[in-house]
Amino acid sequence: SSRPRRRVNPGFQGQLKLYEAMGCAVDTGSVLYKRYRLEMLSERFSEPQDLPREVFAVDPTTVCQTSNMEVLYRCRKCRRALFRSSSILSHMEGMGPTAFAHKRITESAQLSGNGQEKCTSYFIEPVQWMEPALLGVMEGQLLCPKCTSKLGSFSWRGDQCSCGRWVTPAFQIHKSRVDEVRTLPVGNFQTAKT
């Protein structure tokens, strides 16, 4: 009479690996933790109606103070602050044009794209100003809350980055629609560089 083999739940193993990657401490500010939390939410909700408040990053217009190292991203059209560099959720680079086999990319198009930046968008955590657009729908456009110009899109099911990587869930802001604003210390004064 042999005993049946016991296996550890793969979800629990994933949580242990995440805990180890965060240095054996729960760091709610970690990009790894934020991505994990969003993935769990996307699996749990078929149509997100009531999202927990802690899912949303603070709207940069409600906070006056920024750290010297943090980059602020503004709408290119109206200059409204949209998100901070701490809200960007990085991802591993995909296979590039070969990942888009369904779009039949030609060899000449693959060769001409070698000098360009692979990721043309920022994938970020949801920010408070996005909440009205996200509730009750699985995907849609992300519009600037001030001038309503199109910034990008979102999908709780995920979306493909221009580098070929599938990101789930995806809150995608096109780099061409925002400007980076870095704060540089000059003597005792701070000036913004755009």
Protein Blocks (a to p, Z undefined) as FASTA:
>chain_A
ZZddddddfklmmmmmmmmmnoopacfkbmklmmmmmmmmmmmpmbdfbdcfklpccdfk
lpmbdcfklccdddfklopafbdfklpccddddebjmlmmmnopafklmmmmmmpcfblc
dcddddfklmmmmgopabdcdddfklopafbdcdfkbpcdfkopacdddddddfklpccd
ddddehjbccddZZ
